[in-house]
Amino acid sequence: MTSRAVSTELFEAAQLGDRQALLNVLEQAQPDIRRYARTACRTAADAEDAAQEALWLLFRHVGTIRALAALPAWLFSVVRRECLRLVRRAGLVTTIELESDDLLQDRPETDLRLDLAAAFEALPAQLREIAVLRDFREMTIDEISRSTGLSRQAVKARLHRARVLLREYLLR
């Protein structure tokens, strides 16, 4: 979904509680969400479930999305997470194999950099912040914990989740 599909005025009205505006936003977002879910999920049923979950979360949390430009990435990350959850629930995937990283070796370096930048952009903000502090600024877990006010366990959990999502994004 592109942020151009939904006007700024419509999105802001939906955020302020205008029910008709929210229904219009959902209606405009639905085709792109379903199309993406069909490519991201294992089965048609999983794609339908993931799309419904994304639409439901948008309905419930439209007021928490900071800007219209963040809407597509937010929706697509919901779909990705839901597809992964459905695969795990089916017992097909328990961990991501590190050996699959060999697939990245065949890609040109420029493409890999662009894909890595896109993968970081696709991360939810709280995970992206932790990953950038650790992997680019090379801060320790304790330093990140102090600078963000999070516990060590929370930092470790967010870093792990960020790396899993980055790996999934890059392997796609």
C-alpha positions in Angstrom: 0.0 0.0 0.0 1.3 3.4 -0.8 0.6 6.3 1.4 -0.8 8.1 -1.7 -3.8 5.7 -1.7 -5.1 7.3 1.5 -5.3 11.1 1.7 -3.8 12.9 4.6 -7.1 14.5 5.5 -8.9 11.1 5.5 -6.1 9.5 7.6 -6.2 12.4 10.1 -10.0 12.2 10.3 -9.8 8.5 11.0 -7.2 9.1 13.7 -9.5 11.6 15.4 -12.3 9.0 15.6 -14.3 9.7 12.4 -15.9 6.3 11.9 -16.6 6.8 8.2 -13.1 8.0 7.5 -11.7 5.0 9.3 -13.9 2.7 7.2 -12.7 4.4 4.0 -9.0 4.0 5.1 -9.7 0.3 5.8 -11.4 -0.1 2.4 -8.5 1.6 0.5 -5.8 -0.3 2.4 -7.5 -3.7 2.0 -6.4 -4.7 -1.6 -2.7 -3.9 -1.0 -2.7 -5.7 2.3 -4.4 -8.8 0.8 -2.0 -8.8 -2.2 1.0 -8.6 0.1 -0.3 -11.3 2.4 -0.7 -13.7 -0.6 3.0 -13.3 -1.3 4.2 -13.3 2.3 2.1 -16.2 3.7 2.4 -19.9 3.1 -1.2 -20.7 2.3 -4.3 -18.8 1.0 -6.0 -19.3 4.4 -2.9 -17.9 6.2 -2.9 -14.9 3.9 -6.6 -14.2 4.6 -6.0 -14.5 8.4 -2.9 -12.2 8.2 -4.8 -9.6 6.2 -7.7 -9.7 8.6 -5.4 -9.3 11.5 -3.7 -6.3 9.9 -7.0 -4.7 9.2 -8.3 -5.3 12.7 -5.1 -3.9 14.2 -5.4 -0.8 12.0 -9.0 -0.4 13.1 -8.0 -0.6 16.8 -4.7 1.4 16.6 -5.1 3.9 13.9 -4.7 6.7 16.4 -1.2 5.4 17.5 0.3 5.6 14.0 2.4 8.8 13.9 2.2 9.7 10.3 0.5 8.6 7.1 3.9 7.8 5.6 4.5 5.1 8.3 1.2 3.4 7.5 2.4 1.0 4.7 5.4 -0.2 6.6 3.4 -0.7 9.8 0.7 -2.7 8.0 3.2 -4.8 6.1 5.1 -5.6 9.3 1.9 -6.7 10.9 1.2 -9.0 7.9 4.8 -10.4 8.0 4.6 -11.1 11.8 1.2 -12.7 11.5 2.4 -15.0 8.6 5.4 -16.1 10.7 3.2 -16.7 13.7 0.8 -18.9 11.7 3.7 -20.9 10.3 5.1 -21.4 13.8 1.7 -22.3 15.1 1.4 -25.0 12.4 4.8 -26.4 13.7 6.6 -25.9 10.4 9.2 -23.5 11.6 10.7 -23.2 15.0 13.9 -21.3 14.2 15.5 -19.7 11.3 18.5 -21.6 10.0 21.7 -19.7 9.9 22.9 -21.8 7.0 20.3 -20.0 4.9 22.4 -16.9 5.2 24.5 -18.4 2.4 21.8 -17.3 0.0 22.9 -13.7 0.7 26.4 -14.4 -0.4 25.4 -14.5 -4.1 24.0 -11.0 -4.2 25.9 -8.0 -5.4 27.2 -5.8 -2.6 25.2 -2.7 -3.8 21.9 -4.7 -3.8 22.7 -6.1 -0.4 23.2 -2.6 1.0 20.0 -1.3 -0.4 18.1 -4.4 0.8 19.7 -4.0 4.3 18.6 -0.4 4.4 15.1 -1.3 3.4 15.1 -4.1 6.0 16.0 -1.6 8.7 13.4 0.8 7.6 10.8 -2.0 7.8 11.5 -2.7 11.4 9.2 -1.2 14.1 10.8 1.9 15.6 11.6 0.4 19.0 13.4 -2.6 17.4 15.2 -0.4 14.8 16.6 1.8 17.6 18.1 -1.1 19.5 19.5 -2.7 16.4 21.1 0.5 15.2 22.7 1.2 18.6 24.1 -2.3 18.8 25.1 -3.1 15.2 26.1 0.3 13.9 27.1 2.3 16.9 28.5 -0.8 18.5 27.2 -0.1 22.0 27.2 -2.8 24.5 23.9 -4.2 26.0 24.6 -2.3 29.2 25.2 0.9 27.4 22.0 0.5 25.4 20.1 -0.3 28.5 21.3 2.9 30.2 20.7 5.1 27.2 17.2 3.8 26.6 16.1 3.2 30.1 15.2 -0.4 29.3 16.3 -3.5 31.3 19.1 -5.7 29.9 16.5 -8.4 29.3 14.3 -6.0 27.3 17.3 -4.9 25.2 18.3 -8.4 24.5 14.8 -9.5 23.5 14.3 -6.5 21.2 17.7 -7.0 19.6 17.0 -10.7 19.0 13.5 -9.9 17.5 15.1 -7.2 15.3 17.7 -9.6 14.0 15.1 -12.3 13.3 12.9 -9.8 11.4 16.0 -8.5 9.5 17.0 -12.0 8.5 13.5 -12.8 7.4 13.2 -9.7 5.3 16.6 -10.3 3.6 15.9 -13.9 2.9 12.7 -13.1 1.1 
